Amino acid sequence: MLNSILVILCLIAVSAFFSISEISLAASRKIKLKLLADEGNVNAQRVLKMQENPGTFFTVVQIGLNAVAILGGIVGDAAFSPAFHSLLSGYMSPELSEQLSFIISFTLVTSLFILFADLTPKRIGMIAPETVALRI
């Protein structure tokens, strides 16, 4: 189970990277990036170039986010459902325990992904989009 938790944490980190990349590129102001590019900032030039044709970047990000989320759900169910099932099976029928275990593990993994792989990175990316975009 510890290995599965580590895998889930890694998947959350990868998903957070995709989320913060997406929002920082979309929210970066071209005027600010242009000033930095004129001063010789190579990363600002790269971000501006990506903003000119963002379709490929956003496609890759969306595929990455979806793949990581699906994998996180699979790993999360395999990691947490058996533990919750053994915890609950003494209090209810095995069928109900199995169904409830799935619901609890689904809710847990989904909540972790929403909070740490989506909302928090996007909030950070919106606070200083140019700074984040230049570093990614």
C-alpha positions in Angstrom: 0.0 0.0 0.0 2.9 2.4 0.7 4.1 2.0 -2.9 0.7 2.8 -4.2 0.5 5.9 -2.0 3.9 7.0 -3.4 2.7 6.4 -6.9 -0.4 8.5 -6.2 1.7 11.3 -4.8 3.9 11.2 -7.9 0.8 11.3 -10.1 -0.5 14.3 -8.2 2.8 16.1 -8.6 2.8 15.4 -12.4 -0.8 16.5 -12.7 0.0 19.6 -10.6 2.8 20.4 -13.1 0.5 20.1 -16.0 -2.2 22.3 -14.3 0.2 25.1 -13.3 1.8 25.0 -16.8 -1.5 25.4 -18.5 -2.8 28.2 -16.4 0.4 30.1 -16.3 0.8 30.1 -20.1 -2.9 31.1 -20.6 -2.8 33.9 -17.9 0.6 35.4 -18.8 0.4 38.9 -20.1 2.0 39.4 -23.4 3.1 43.0 -22.6 5.1 41.9 -19.6 6.6 39.0 -21.5 7.5 41.2 -24.4 9.3 43.6 -22.1 11.3 40.7 -20.6 12.0 39.3 -24.1 13.3 42.7 -25.2 15.7 42.6 -22.3 17.1 39.4 -23.6 15.1 36.9 -21.4 15.2 33.7 -23.5 12.4 32.0 -21.5 10.1 35.0 -22.1 10.8 34.6 -25.9 9.9 30.9 -25.6 6.7 31.6 -23.7 5.7 34.3 -26.3 6.3 31.8 -29.1 4.1 29.2 -27.3 1.4 31.8 -26.8 1.3 32.5 -30.6 0.3 28.9 -31.3 -0.9 27.3 -28.0 -2.9 24.5 -29.6 -0.3 21.8 -29.4 0.8 22.7 -25.9 -2.8 22.7 -24.5 -3.5 19.4 -26.3 -0.5 17.7 -24.7 -1.4 19.2 -21.3 -5.0 17.9 -21.6 -3.9 14.4 -22.7 -1.4 14.4 -19.8 -4.0 15.5 -17.2 -6.5 12.9 -18.4 -4.0 10.1 -18.5 -2.7 10.9 -15.0 -6.2 11.2 -13.6 -7.2 7.9 -15.0 -4.1 6.2 -13.7 -4.5 7.8 -10.3 -8.0 6.4 -10.1 -6.9 2.9 -11.0 -4.0 3.0 -8.5 -6.1 4.7 -5.8 -8.8 2.1 -6.1 -6.3 -0.8 -5.9 -4.6 0.8 -3.0 -7.4 1.9 -0.8 -10.4 -0.2 -1.5 -9.0 -3.4 0.0 -8.0 -1.5 3.2 -11.4 0.1 3.6 -13.1 -3.3 2.7 -11.3 -5.1 5.5 -12.1 -2.2 7.9 -15.8 -2.2 7.1 -16.5 -5.9 6.5 -16.9 -6.6 10.2 -19.8 -4.1 10.4 -21.8 -4.9 7.3 -22.3 -7.4 4.5 -19.3 -8.1 2.2 -21.2 -6.8 -0.8 -22.1 -3.5 0.9 -18.6 -3.2 2.4 -17.1 -3.7 -1.1 -19.3 -1.0 -2.7 -18.8 1.4 0.2 -15.0 0.8 0.1 -15.0 1.8 -3.6 -17.0 4.9 -2.9 -14.7 6.0 -0.1 -11.5 5.3 -2.0 -12.9 7.1 -5.1 -13.9 10.1 -3.0 -10.5 10.2 -1.2 -8.4 10.0 -4.4 -10.7 12.4 -6.3 -10.5 14.9 -3.4 -6.7 14.7 -3.3 -6.4 15.3 -7.0 -8.9 18.2 -7.1 -7.2 19.9 -4.2 -3.5 19.3 -4.8 -3.4 18.6 -8.5 -5.9 21.2 -9.8 -7.0 24.0 -7.5 -3.8 24.7 -5.6 -1.5 24.7 -8.7 -4.0 26.9 -10.6 -4.2 29.3 -7.7 -0.4 29.6 -7.6 -0.2 30.0 -11.4 -2.8 32.8 -11.3 -0.9 34.7 -8.6 2.2 35.2 -10.7 1.6 33.7 -14.1 4.6 35.2 -15.9 7.0 34.1 -13.2 5.7 30.6 -13.3 5.6 30.4 -17.1 9.2 31.5 -17.3 10.3 28.8 -14.9 8.4 26.0 -16.6 
